[in-house]
Amino acid sequence: MKSVNKTTILNKIRLSGSISRADIARETGITPPTVSSIVKELIRENLVMESHLGQSIGGRKPTLLQLKEDGYYVIGLDAGSKTIKGIISDLVGHIHSRVEVEIHPNITKGEFLTSLSAVVEQLLRGFNQHIDKILGIGVAMHGVIDRETGTSLSSVNSGLINVPIKQTLEEKFVLPVLVENNSRAMTLGEYWFGNDESAVKCFAVINIGRGVGSGLIVDNKLIHGAQGVNGEIGHVSISLGGERCSCGNIGCLETFVTGDAIVLSAKRSISNAPENLTAEEVYRLAKQEKQEYIQVLEETGKFIGVGIVNFIHTVNPNKIVLSGGVMKSKEFLLPSIQQAISERVLIDKLREETVIEVSKLGDDITVLGAAALLLNELFYCYTV
């Protein structure tokens, strides 16, 4: 019970920003003496600090409590197919250090692990004065992940198979390492640092970039599924025809909405489209009011909307956050997405009450999600 109370109080302080002991007791139902005792422990453990005095409604002003931002730090790694990005974050998601390295398309397992280790080494080298405060390393990796062993089982984009990420990094740096699929890590990052967590019971992120993936959090828990492949919305078939997907199937959502799919659609429908066209260029030309490129993005938005409708009907989340490089074209995509959802959802309540937003974290969503893997362990699995 003490451990549960400790976790409850720690999270109440985190979510409130600053809060008094009396308010913690009133809002959690934990007795004031227990709150005071546990707060003393949290202060001693460098997790909580006393801040400025709060407002008084008569009598002595209360002392407010808040997380000690610099009490501990975590390393977050985004192991992409083109780059590896790394950060050091404090307890509230402020980024104190960044490193990014490029990796080549046909990288071997050994080269990948060497590059991953090199990013961590650079981060630690520049953070030497606080190295004893680092809780561990979180890694977000595309593809199928075995969370127990921290192994990347299969990555379609990079072609890497059975990569022992956790074992390699723990042996080298003697720090705890957690490894997660990138879309699920993004979901955790947005949930922790871009969202009012207490107001959303069923929360989802759909990431649309080189591929399409999603993550789901229900009652503060990240959902994985029986074989750990929950959230592979990109490989839901929305057509019996179309292009062959990287997974081998035909008609997957990915083949209609990724950056590559946007380029292919533009080249097919626009006779004078340049040979070296990119998704970024499609967006740039759309912003120049080139109607044919606007239409390509609007059509893409319709397909994204259809995929979201399938997701809503299957999962029924309170809130869906859209992230990834494709969503940088949101001003052209969102109206079509919202129209497709409005036209296709089963009942009015889904149309009116399902919140659809674009990520507030932007390009940092994955590295912050990787960092949040460690914080999630600290705040929700806290033991004495």
ZAGUVEX-13785 format. One record per residue (C-alpha): y, x negated, z negated; residue in three letters. Coordinates in steps of 0.25 Angstrom, whole numbers. Example, Ala and Ser with C-alpha at 12.3 -4.5 7.8 and 13.67 -1.06 7.14 Angstrom:
2
Y|X|Z|residu
-18|-49|-31|ala $
-4|-55|-29|ser $
This chain:
384
Y|X|Z|residu
0|0|0|met $
9|-11|-3|lys $
7|-17|11|ser $
10|-4|17|val $
23|-2|9|asn $
27|-16|13|lys $
25|-14|28|thr $
33|0|26|thr $
44|-7|19|ile $
45|-18|29|leu $
45|-9|41|asn $
55|0|35|lys $
65|-12|33|ile $
62|-16|47|arg $
65|-3|53|leu $
77|0|45|ser $
85|-13|48|gly $
90|-12|33|ser $
86|-3|22|ile $
87|-2|7|ser $
75|-2|-3|arg $
78|12|-7|ala $
78|17|8|asp $
65|10|10|ile $
59|17|-2|ala $
64|31|2|arg $
60|30|17|glu $
46|24|15|thr $
42|31|2|gly $
39|18|-5|ile $
44|17|-19|thr $
57|9|-22|pro $
50|-1|-31|pro $
39|-4|-21|thr $
50|-5|-10|val $
57|-15|-19|ser $
45|-23|-22|ser $
40|-24|-7|ile $
54|-27|-2|val $
55|-39|-12|lys $
42|-44|-5|glu $
47|-42|9|leu $
60|-50|5|ile $
51|-61|-1|arg $
43|-62|12|glu $
55|-64|20|asn $
54|-51|28|leu $
65|-42|22|val $
79|-46|17|met $
90|-39|9|glu $
102|-36|18|ser $
116|-29|16|his $
118|-18|6|leu $
117|-4|11|gly $
125|8|9|gln $
126|15|-4|ser $
127|30|-7|ile $
130|27|-22|gly $
126|15|-30|gly $
122|1|-26|arg $
121|-2|-12|lys $
107|-4|-7|pro $
102|-18|-2|thr $
96|-16|12|leu $
83|-23|17|leu $
80|-28|31|gln $
70|-37|38|leu $
73|-52|36|lys $
74|-55|51|glu $
72|-70|50|asp $
62|-69|39|gly $
51|-71|50|tyr $
50|-73|65|tyr $
39|-70|76|val $
36|-76|89|ile $
35|-66|101|gly $
29|-70|114|leu $
29|-62|127|asp $
18|-68|136|ala $
21|-63|150|gly $
15|-66|163|ser $
27|-74|168|lys $
34|-79|155|thr $
31|-81|140|ile $
42|-77|131|lys $
43|-80|116|gly $
53|-76|105|ile $
54|-78|90|ile $
59|-65|84|ser $
63|-61|70|asp $
58|-49|62|leu $
68|-39|69|val $
66|-44|83|gly $
78|-54|84|his $
74|-65|94|ile $
77|-79|89|his $
70|-88|100|ser $
65|-86|114|arg $
56|-94|123|val $
51|-90|137|glu $
42|-98|147|val $
37|-95|161|glu $
22|-95|164|ile $
16|-96|178|his $
8|-84|184|pro $
-6|-91|184|asn $
-5|-97|170|ile $
-18|-100|163|thr $
-22|-96|149|lys $
-20|-110|144|gly $
-6|-111|150|glu $
-2|-97|145|phe $
-6|-101|131|leu $
2|-114|132|thr $
14|-107|137|ser $
13|-96|126|leu $
12|-107|115|ser $
24|-115|121|ala $
33|-103|120|val $
29|-102|105|val $
31|-117|103|glu $
45|-116|109|gln $
49|-104|100|leu $
44|-111|87|leu $
51|-124|91|arg $
64|-117|92|gly $
62|-109|79|phe $
57|-120|70|asn $
66|-117|58|gln $
59|-103|56|his $
45|-106|61|ile $
39|-103|47|asp $
44|-89|48|lys $
37|-85|61|ile $
26|-75|59|leu $
18|-76|72|gly $
18|-75|87|ile $
17|-62|95|gly $
12|-62|109|val $
14|-51|119|ala $
5|-53|131|met $
3|-44|144|his $
-11|-39|146|gly $
-23|-36|137|val $
-23|-42|123|ile $
-33|-44|112|asp $
-24|-42|100|arg $
-35|-47|90|glu $
-37|-60|97|thr $
-23|-61|103|gly $
-29|-64|116|thr $
-23|-59|130|ser $
-36|-54|136|leu $
-30|-51|150|ser $
-17|-51|157|ser $
-16|-46|171|val $
-2|-52|174|asn $
-5|-66|170|ser $
-21|-66|172|gly $
-23|-72|159|leu $
-36|-68|151|ile $
-40|-70|137|asn $
-28|-78|132|val $
-30|-82|117|pro $
-15|-81|114|ile $
-16|-78|99|lys $
-27|-89|96|gln $
-19|-99|104|thr $
-5|-97|98|leu $
-11|-95|83|glu $
-18|-108|84|glu $
-6|-116|90|lys $
5|-110|81|phe $
-2|-105|69|val $
5|-92|69|leu $
-1|-77|70|pro $
-1|-72|84|val $
-2|-58|89|leu $
-4|-55|104|val $
-1|-41|110|glu $
0|-35|124|asn $
14|-36|129|asn $
17|-21|131|ser $
12|-18|117|arg $
20|-30|111|ala $
32|-24|119|met $
30|-11|112|thr $
29|-17|98|leu $
42|-25|102|gly $
50|-12|106|glu $
44|-5|94|tyr $
49|-15|84|trp $
62|-20|90|phe $
67|-9|100|gly $
63|4|93|asn $
65|12|81|asp $
51|11|77|glu $
51|22|66|ser $
55|33|75|ala $
43|31|85|val $
29|33|82|lys $
23|31|96|cys $
30|21|104|phe $
27|15|117|ala $
32|4|127|val $
29|3|141|ile $
32|-10|148|asn $
34|-11|163|ile $
36|-24|169|gly $
25|-32|177|arg $
15|-23|171|gly $
15|-10|163|val $
11|-9|148|gly $
14|-1|136|ser $
12|-1|121|gly $
11|10|111|leu $
15|10|96|ile $
10|22|87|val $
14|22|73|asp $
19|8|73|asn $
5|3|79|lys $
4|-4|92|leu $
-7|3|100|ile $
-18|-5|107|his $
-29|4|111|gly $
-44|1|110|ala $
-45|-11|119|gln $
-30|-15|118|gly $
-26|-10|132|val $
-17|2|127|asn $
-4|3|134|gly $
-8|-2|148|glu $
0|9|154|ile $
2|1|167|gly $
-12|3|171|his $
-12|18|170|val $
-15|23|184|ser $
-4|32|189|ile $
-9|32|204|ser $
-22|32|211|leu $
-16|23|222|gly $
-5|12|222|gly $
-6|-2|219|glu $
-17|-10|212|arg $
-13|-14|198|cys $
-15|-28|192|ser $
-26|-21|183|cys $
-34|-17|196|gly $
-31|-2|196|asn $
-23|5|206|ile $
-11|14|202|gly $
-8|9|189|cys $
6|11|183|leu $
9|-4|184|glu $
8|-3|199|thr $
20|6|200|phe $
30|1|189|val $
30|-14|187|thr $
40|-23|193|gly $
30|-27|204|asp $
28|-12|207|ala $
43|-10|208|ile $
44|-21|218|val $
32|-16|226|leu $
38|-2|226|ser $
51|-7|231|ala $
45|-16|242|lys $
37|-4|247|arg $
49|6|247|ser $
60|-3|251|ile $
59|-9|265|ser $
69|-20|263|asn $
65|-24|249|ala $
65|-39|248|pro $
51|-46|247|glu $
54|-54|234|asn $
59|-41|227|leu $
57|-40|212|thr $
58|-29|202|ala $
70|-35|197|glu $
76|-35|211|glu $
72|-20|212|val $
80|-17|200|tyr $
92|-25|204|arg $
93|-18|218|leu $
91|-4|211|ala $
103|-8|202|lys $
111|-11|215|gln $
108|4|219|glu $
98|1|230|lys $
92|15|230|gln $
78|10|235|glu $
76|1|223|tyr $
81|12|214|ile $
70|21|219|gln $
60|10|217|val $
63|10|202|leu $
64|25|201|glu $
50|26|207|glu $
45|16|197|thr $
52|24|186|gly $
44|36|190|lys $
31|28|189|phe $
34|23|176|ile $
38|37|171|gly $
24|42|176|val $
17|30|168|gly $
26|34|155|ile $
22|49|157|val $
7|45|156|asn $
10|36|144|phe $
17|47|137|ile $
6|57|140|his $
-4|47|135|thr $
3|41|123|val $
15|51|119|asn $
24|40|113|pro $
37|44|106|asn $
44|32|114|lys $
41|24|126|ile $
49|11|128|val $
49|5|142|leu $
50|-10|144|ser $
47|-21|154|gly $
55|-27|166|gly $
54|-15|175|val $
62|-7|164|met $
74|-16|167|lys $
76|-6|179|ser $
77|6|168|lys $
89|12|174|glu $
81|15|187|phe $
68|18|180|leu $
71|26|168|leu $
76|39|175|pro $
63|39|184|ser $
54|36|172|ile $
61|47|164|gln $
60|57|175|gln $
45|54|177|ala $
42|56|162|ile $
51|69|162|ser $
43|75|174|glu $
29|71|169|arg $
28|72|154|val $
19|84|149|leu $
29|90|139|ile $
44|91|136|asp $
42|84|122|lys $
37|71|130|leu $
49|71|139|arg $
59|73|128|glu $
53|65|116|glu $
47|53|123|thr $
57|42|122|val $
57|32|134|ile $
66|20|132|glu $
67|6|138|val $
65|-6|129|ser $
76|-11|121|lys $
70|-25|120|leu $
71|-28|134|gly $
64|-41|138|asp $
61|-45|124|asp $
52|-33|121|ile $
39|-41|123|thr $
43|-54|115|val $
48|-45|104|leu $
35|-37|105|gly $
27|-49|103|ala $
35|-53|91|ala $
34|-39|85|ala $
18|-41|85|leu $
20|-50|73|leu $
31|-41|67|leu $
22|-29|68|asn $
11|-36|61|glu $
21|-40|50|leu $
27|-26|48|phe $
15|-17|50|tyr $
4|-26|45|cys $
11|-31|33|tyr $
2|-35|21|thr $
4|-41|7|val $
